Amino acid sequence: MNLPGPDFPDYQPPRWLRQGHINTIYSYLRPRRLHPPEPECCWLKVEDGVELLLEVNWAGEAKAPALLLIHGLEGDSRVGYMQSLAAKAHGRGWHAVRMNVRGCGASELRCQTLYNSGLSQDLLRALEWTAAQPRVHEVFLAGYSMGGNTVLKLLGELGAAAPPSLAAAGVVSACLDLAPSADALHQPANRLYEWRFLRRLRRKARARAARHPALYRMPRLDEIRSIRDFDDRVTAPHMGYRDAVDYYERASATRVLERIRVPTLILHAEDDPFIIVTGESRRRIAANPALRWLAPRHGGHCGFMQPANDREDAYWAENRLLDFFENQRTALPQSQSRQD
């Protein structure tokens, strides 16, 4: 039985948004009007040659909850959903910490290595840093797409040993089954997304190889025509995996879902164009009482757009994450919810 929680309002998009591609693209193109204040930039060294940039909006000097956010593939701390969710948390009196995945955003020049979906230890370091700040008394994790996979993978690896300061987590459109999702991305209907990702990934790979020629032996990047091929020929050999198959197997959160003990909300749209959640993963989610699965028929990828109303704005998924986190703040002590 899944984790109980608040009664969420149904996701009811207008008819013209009941199509995955339209919802996905509209949410990306629609200007965000909500932004957090200018953040404090904090650099966190995680290994030699790798520093993570954390953009932090402190809520004041008093102790308060902190929301730690992690973005998706080829995103950074300044993408729309990172900014608006951070602004909403900050507006509630929370600290907001936006993590740039290694080599993304302004951290590109401070990271010698590439990134991948399995870097849960980077997120753990950011979590430990956030929890150690004297103004923080509990931490909530939120991840989108690739970042959602990283959140779930970390939670599964921690299992019942997750720190008491980690109160709850929530993910949106999490790529928790990497192999089928990579293959779905290569379908003709999704080539626009894949082309956009590849163009940026190739640029970063070229730049990294130019700055660190002793570390990289890049293939002919212009010949790479799919994300799976990029992962097979670039990500895997440079990040310690045998090949794309090995990378997808070891980095996918699905293999550790049953070990998660932190209360976690998983939001997924059934019409997501390229994120595939397999039947086996759905069974693992349903069997774990620490997880709450919410999968509306519509919503696209990181979309979930709705008409704004008197109660809330157009970003349904962001609001559900915050509702869930607020609910968990009043739930039973975390130590009770993590017993095997």
Secondary structure as the mmCIF struct_conf table of DSSP 4:
data_model
#
loop_
_struct_conf.conf_type_id
_struct_conf.id
_struct_conf.beg_label_comp_id
_struct_conf.beg_label_asym_id
_struct_conf.beg_label_seq_id
_struct_conf.end_label_comp_id
_struct_conf.end_label_asym_id
_struct_conf.end_label_seq_id
HELX_LH_PP_P HELX_LH_PP_P1 ASN A 2 PRO A 4
HELX_LH_PP_P HELX_LH_PP_P2 PHE A 8 ASP A 10
HELX_RH_3T_P HELX_RH_3T_P1 ARG A 15 LEU A 17
BEND BEND1 GLN A 19 GLN A 19
HELX_RH_AL_P HELX_RH_AL_P1 GLY A 20 LEU A 29
BEND BEND2 ARG A 30 ARG A 30
HELX_LH_PP_P HELX_LH_PP_P3 PRO A 31 ARG A 32
HELX_LH_PP_P HELX_LH_PP_P4 PRO A 36 PRO A 39
STRN STRN1 GLU A 40 GLU A 47
TURN_TY1_P TURN_TY1_P1 ASP A 48 GLY A 49
STRN STRN2 VAL A 50 ASN A 57
BEND BEND3 GLU A 61 ALA A 62
STRN STRN3 ALA A 64 ILE A 70
TURN_TY1_P TURN_TY1_P2 LEU A 73 GLU A 74
TURN_TY1_P TURN_TY1_P3 SER A 77 ARG A 78
BEND BEND4 VAL A 79 VAL A 79
HELX_RH_AL_P HELX_RH_AL_P2 GLY A 80 GLY A 91
TURN_TY1_P TURN_TY1_P4 ARG A 92 GLY A 93
STRN STRN4 HIS A 95 MET A 99
HELX_LH_PP_P HELX_LH_PP_P5 ASN A 100 VAL A 101
TURN_TY1_P TURN_TY1_P5 ARG A 102 GLY A 103
BEND BEND5 CYS A 104 CYS A 104
HELX_RH_3T_P HELX_RH_3T_P2 GLY A 105 ARG A 110
STRN STRN5 CYS A 111 CYS A 111
BEND BEND6 THR A 113 THR A 113
TURN_TY1_P TURN_TY1_P6 SER A 117 GLY A 118
HELX_RH_AL_P HELX_RH_AL_P3 SER A 120 ALA A 132
BEND BEND7 GLN A 133 GLN A 133
TURN_TY1_P TURN_TY1_P7 PRO A 134 ARG A 135
STRN STRN6 VAL A 136 TYR A 144
TURN_TY1_P TURN_TY1_P8 SER A 145 SER A 145
HELX_RH_AL_P HELX_RH_AL_P4 MET A 146 LEU A 158
HELX_RH_3T_P HELX_RH_3T_P3 GLY A 159 ALA A 161
TURN_TY1_P TURN_TY1_P9 PRO A 164 SER A 165
STRN STRN7 LEU A 166 VAL A 172
BEND BEND8 SER A 173 SER A 173
BEND BEND9 ASP A 177 ASP A 177
HELX_RH_AL_P HELX_RH_AL_P5 LEU A 178 LEU A 185
TURN_TY1_P TURN_TY1_P10 HIS A 186 HIS A 186
BEND BEND10 GLN A 187 GLN A 187
HELX_RH_3T_P HELX_RH_3T_P4 PRO A 188 ASN A 190
HELX_RH_AL_P HELX_RH_AL_P6 ARG A 191 ARG A 211
TURN_TY1_P TURN_TY1_P11 PRO A 213 LEU A 215
HELX_RH_3T_P HELX_RH_3T_P5 LEU A 221 GLU A 223
BEND BEND11 SER A 226 SER A 226
HELX_RH_AL_P HELX_RH_AL_P7 ILE A 227 PHE A 230
HELX_RH_PI_P HELX_RH_PI_P1 ASP A 231 THR A 235
HELX_RH_AL_P HELX_RH_AL_P8 ALA A 236 HIS A 238
TURN_TY1_P TURN_TY1_P12 MET A 239 GLY A 240
BEND BEND12 ARG A 242 ASP A 243
HELX_RH_AL_P HELX_RH_AL_P9 ALA A 244 ALA A 251
HELX_RH_3T_P HELX_RH_3T_P6 ALA A 253 ARG A 259
BEND BEND13 VAL A 262 VAL A 262
STRN STRN8 THR A 264 LEU A 267
TURN_TY1_P TURN_TY1_P13 GLU A 270 ASP A 271
BEND BEND14 PRO A 273 PHE A 274
HELX_RH_AL_P HELX_RH_AL_P10 GLY A 279 ALA A 287
TURN_TY1_P TURN_TY1_P14 PRO A 289 ALA A 290
STRN STRN9 LEU A 291 LEU A 294
BEND BEND15 ARG A 297 ARG A 297
TURN_TY1_P TURN_TY1_P15 GLY A 300 GLY A 303
STRN STRN10 MET A 305 MET A 305
BEND BEND16 ASP A 310 ARG A 311
BEND BEND17 ALA A 314 ALA A 314
STRN STRN11 TYR A 315 TYR A 315
HELX_RH_AL_P HELX_RH_AL_P11 TRP A 316 ARG A 329
TURN_TY1_P TURN_TY1_P16 THR A 330 THR A 330
BEND BEND18 ALA A 331 LEU A 332
HELX_RH_AL_P HELX_RH_AL_P12 GLN A 334 SER A 337
TURN_TY1_P TURN_TY1_P17 ARG A 338 ARG A 338
#
